[in-house]
């Protein structure tokens, strides 16, 4: 059950891996899961033997277990840090692919050291196991994914059963794979997820959402179940030796692994440092160590409990250190921003472009998205970043650089599109940072999706009508607090030293001296009004 749960978690992780992300980082990822595994295993084994005073056989096994990182920890950390460039893709791919590789390595070590009678055949048997694992894992993963796609594409199963059907396929495929070759199911599951994530024949949004929820539940339950096997004696293992080993693992072994693996790659020094500062251990390490400890206890092997104890201490230590250090290091290296202020604006019509241009001038990153090619072309001509696509398309989020963007404003005339856009992005930005225009309903009810921009009365028709009459976007840099209040001026945004505050129905900030207020105000020139009317007529 534990192994099956890990397979489901790895499948969900595979659904996040896009092949277009690996195109520029393939060599780095391959080095980390090949050379990196060998380096980490060798150094961790040596550290276990000399620092922790473990038997050489247990040291070899612990070293093989510690080659895995924790995708279930890395992926949430990356969502929090949101690093720029390709370093996030490298860590995601490494975390997902190194888990089955590490599990197979640990299995090889366990079987050959604790079970095999004749060590002369170890190289041959190891190659055979690796070959069978790759063949079965990749083959079954691909076949099961294609079968699932066929079933969904041919409408052989209703939509509400697609999620349980997917879970059934994962369970069945894992069971078949593991029965043919032990631990190969941990490779089959992410391969299946990767194949499904990179096809365009069927939509998998509701399946992805279900698997994310299931993954969180399984992960939480697994840590409780596995940790419940530990007794109070585990505190006896927390001593100076263990802390020294943890320091060596984090500050020596991981950096050496990264720099040795990537010395001939095109990775920048900043990327290498960040990779070296991100290797938390997670549920796979806990699972593998627990399974092997049970089997060692059955064979009467002494110090089997030390394997689990040290593994859990390392998991807690690495997760604590890396989670606290990831954001400051990313910002220090220039690979992330502490609080992205940028905005996705849904709609690239004239007054949406005016708002975007005003925000851009104050240093706020703006990305407009519209299905109207003319609007997008004009926005690009005006120097704005714009994409001609539907904000609801799966490819838009996948291809969008989100390192500087933390909000969405839906400004279209279609209330349904605005609602769906905010619903689509609330998991990414959070409910507090997705905004939509009022639907013109002054009943006072809170919208189900997204915060109401500017106020109940400021809907699309209101803004359209005012811009036709010559109203434009005005900016006021305050010197005195009362300067922003003037007849006909409606505040929309406040920018304070690069930080953006958006006026909403439930948030009406009072600007302070030194801040810039952006809002609707009457045009100061009659030509602006005439030009607006002529543009509308055209």
Long-range contacts (C-beta under 8 A, 24 or more apart in sequence): 2-222, 2-225, 2-226, 2-287, 2-290, 2-291, 3-174, 3-178, 3-183, 3-185, 3-186, 3-287, 3-291, 4-171, 4-174, 4-175, 4-185, 5-218, 5-221, 5-222, 6-186, 6-222, 6-283, 6-284, 6-287, 7-170, 7-174, 7-185, 7-186, 7-188, 7-189, 8-167, 8-170, 8-189, 8-211, 8-214, 8-215, 8-218, 9-71, 9-72, 9-215, 9-218, 9-219, 9-283, 10-71, 10-96, 10-99, 10-100, 10-186, 10-189, 10-190, 10-193, 10-284, 11-170, 11-189, 11-190, 11-192, 11-193, 11-211, 12-193, 12-208, 12-211, 12-212, 12-214, 12-215, 13-71, 13-72, 13-75, 13-92, 13-95, 13-96, 13-190, 13-193, 13-215, 14-96, 14-189, 14-190, 14-191, 14-192, 14-193, 14-194, 14-196, 14-197, 15-193, 15-194, 15-196, 15-197, 15-204, 15-208, 15-211, 16-75, 16-92, 16-96, 16-197, 17-92, 17-93, 17-96, 17-190, 17-193, 17-194, 17-197, 17-198, 18-197, 18-198, 18-398, 19-194, 19-198, 20-398, 20-399, 21-86, 21-89, 21-92, 21-93, 22-89, 22-93, 24-86, 25-86, 25-89, 25-90, 25-93, 27-265, 27-266, 28-90, 28-261, 28-262, 28-265, 28-266, 28-267, 29-90, 29-93, 29-94, 29-97, 31-261, 31-262, 31-265, 32-90, 32-94, 32-98, 32-257, 32-258, 32-261, 32-262, 32-275, 33-94, 33-97, 33-98, 33-101, 35-260, 35-261, 36-67, 36-94, 36-98, 36-257, 36-258, 36-260, 36-261, 37-67, 37-98, 37-101, 37-102, 37-105, 39-253, 39-256, 39-257, 39-260, 39-261, 40-66, 40-67, 40-253, 40-254, 40-257, 41-66, 41-67, 41-105, 43-252, 43-253, 43-256, 43-257, 44-249, 44-253, 47-245, 47-248, 47-249, 47-253, 48-245, 48-310, 51-241, 51-244, 51-245, 51-248, 52-241, 52-242, 52-245, 52-310, 53-241, 54-303, 54-306, 55-303, 57-113, 57-114, 58-303, 58-306, 58-307, 60-109, 60-113, 61-106, 61-109, 61-110, 61-113, 61-114, 61-292, 61-307, 62-289, 62-307, 62-310, 62-311, 64-102, 64-105, 64-106, 64-108, 64-109, 65-102, 65-106, 65-285, 65-288, 65-289, 65-292, 65-307, 65-311, 66-249, 66-281, 66-285, 66-311, 66-314, 67-98, 67-101, 67-102, 67-105, 68-98, 68-99, 68-101, 68-102, 68-103, 68-281, 68-282, 68-284, 68-285, 68-288, 69-94, 69-95, 69-98, 69-99, 69-278, 69-279, 69-280, 69-281, 69-282, 70-95, 70-280, 70-281, 70-282, 70-283, 70-284, 70-285, 70-315, 70-318, 70-319, 71-95, 71-96, 71-99, 71-282, 72-215, 72-219, 72-282, 72-283, 73-280, 73-281, 73-282, 73-319, 73-322, 73-323, 74-278, 74-280, 74-282, 77-278, 77-280, 77-322, 77-323, 77-326, 80-326, 80-327, 81-326, 81-327, 81-330, 81-336, 82-336, 82-337, 82-340, 82-402, 82-403, 83-274, 83-330, 83-335, 83-336, 83-403, 84-334, 84-335, 84-336, 84-401, 84-403, 84-404, 85-271, 85-335, 85-403, 86-271, 87-271, 87-274, 87-275, 87-335, 90-267, 90-271, 90-275, 91-275, 91-278, 96-190, 97-190, 99-186, 99-190, 99-284, 100-133, 100-137, 100-183, 100-184, 100-186, 100-187, 100-190, 101-187, 102-284, 102-285, 102-288, 103-183, 103-186, 103-284, 103-288, 104-129, 104-130, 104-133, 104-183, 104-184, 104-186, 104-187, 106-288, 106-292, 107-182, 107-183, 110-292, 110-295, 114-295, 114-296, 114-299, 114-301, 129-181, 132-180, 132-181, 132-184, 133-181, 133-183, 133-184, 133-187, 134-187, 136-177, 136-180, 136-181, 136-184, 136-187, 136-188, 137-177, 137-181, 137-184, 137-185, 137-186, 137-187, 137-188, 137-191, 138-187, 138-191, 140-173, 140-176, 140-177, 140-184, 140-188, 140-191, 140-192, 141-173, 141-187, 141-188, 141-189, 141-190, 141-191, 141-192, 141-194, 141-195, 142-191, 142-192, 142-195, 144-169, 144-170, 144-172, 144-173, 144-188, 144-192, 145-191, 145-192, 145-193, 145-195, 145-196, 145-199, 146-195, 148-192, 148-196, 149-196, 149-199, 149-201, 149-202, 152-202, 153-201, 153-202, 159-206, 162-206, 162-207, 163-206, 163-207, 163-210, 163-211, 166-207, 166-210, 166-211, 167-214, 186-284, 203-394, 205-394, 219-283, 222-283, 222-286, 222-287, 223-283, 223-286, 226-286, 226-287, 226-290, 226-312, 227-286, 227-312, 229-290, 229-308, 230-308, 230-309, 230-312, 233-305, 233-309, 234-309, 234-312, 234-313, 237-306, 237-309, 237-310, 237-313, 238-313, 242-310, 242-313, 245-310, 245-314, 246-313, 246-314, 246-317, 246-318, 249-314, 249-318, 250-279, 250-317, 250-318, 250-321, 250-322, 254-279, 270-333, 270-334, 270-335, 271-335, 273-329, 273-333, 274-329, 274-330, 274-333, 274-335, 277-322, 277-325, 277-326, 277-329, 278-322, 278-326, 279-318, 279-322, 280-315, 280-318, 280-319, 280-322, 280-323, 281-311, 281-314, 281-315, 281-318, 281-319, 282-315, 282-319, 285-311, 285-314, 285-315, 286-311, 286-312, 286-315, 336-403, 337-403, 337-404, 339-406, 339-499, 340-365, 340-402, 340-403, 340-404, 340-405, 340-406, 341-365, 341-404, 341-406, 341-407, 341-498, 341-499, 341-500, 342-366, 342-367, 342-404, 342-405, 342-406, 342-407, 343-367, 343-405, 343-407, 343-408, 343-409, 343-500, 344-368, 344-369, 344-391, 344-400, 344-405, 344-407, 344-408, 344-409, 344-425, 345-369, 345-409, 345-411, 346-370, 346-391, 346-408, 346-409, 346-410, 346-411, 346-412, 346-417, 346-418, 346-421, 347-375, 347-410, 347-411, 347-412, 348-372, 348-375, 348-376, 348-378, 348-379, 348-384, 348-386, 349-375, 349-411, 350-467, 350-535, 351-463, 351-464, 351-467, 351-473, 352-411, 353-378, 353-379, 353-382, 353-384, 354-472, 354-473, 355-411, 355-473, 355-492, 355-493, 355-518, 356-384, 357-382, 357-383, 357-384, 357-473, 358-473, 358-475, 358-493, 358-518, 359-493, 359-495, 359-500, 359-518, 360-384, 361-475, 362-475, 362-495, 362-498, 362-516, 362-518, 363-495, 363-498, 364-495, 364-498, 364-500, 365-404, 365-405, 367-400, 367-405, 369-396, 391-417, 391-421, 391-424, 392-417, 392-420, 392-421, 392-424, 397-424, 397-425, 397-428, 402-428, 406-433, 407-433, 407-434, 407-435, 407-500, 407-502, 408-433, 408-434, 408-435, 409-435, 409-436, 409-453, 409-502, 410-434, 410-435, 410-436, 410-437, 410-450, 411-437, 411-453, 411-460, 412-437, 412-460, 413-460, 413-464, 415-439, 418-450, 419-447, 419-448, 419-449, 419-450, 420-449, 421-450, 422-449, 422-450, 423-449, 423-450, 426-450, 435-502, 435-504, 437-463, 438-505, 451-504, 451-505, 451-506, 451-507, 452-504, 452-505, 452-506, 453-502, 453-503, 453-504, 453-505, 454-490, 454-492, 454-503, 454-504, 454-505, 455-503, 455-504, 455-505, 456-505, 458-490, 463-520, 466-520, 467-532, 468-532, 468-533, 468-536, 469-529, 469-532, 470-522, 470-523, 470-526, 470-528, 470-529, 470-532, 470-533, 471-520, 471-521, 471-522, 471-523, 472-520, 472-521, 472-522, 472-523, 472-528, 473-518, 473-519, 473-520, 473-521, 474-518, 474-519, 474-520, 474-521, 475-516, 475-517, 475-518, 476-516, 476-517, 476-519, 477-514, 477-515, 477-516, 478-511, 478-512, 478-513, 478-514, 478-515, 478-516, 478-517, 479-513, 480-513, 481-510, 481-511, 481-512, 481-513, 484-511, 484-517, 486-521, 488-521, 488-522, 489-519, 489-520, 489-521, 490-519, 490-520, 490-521, 491-517, 491-518, 491-519, 492-518, 492-519, 492-520, 493-517, 493-518, 493-519, 494-518
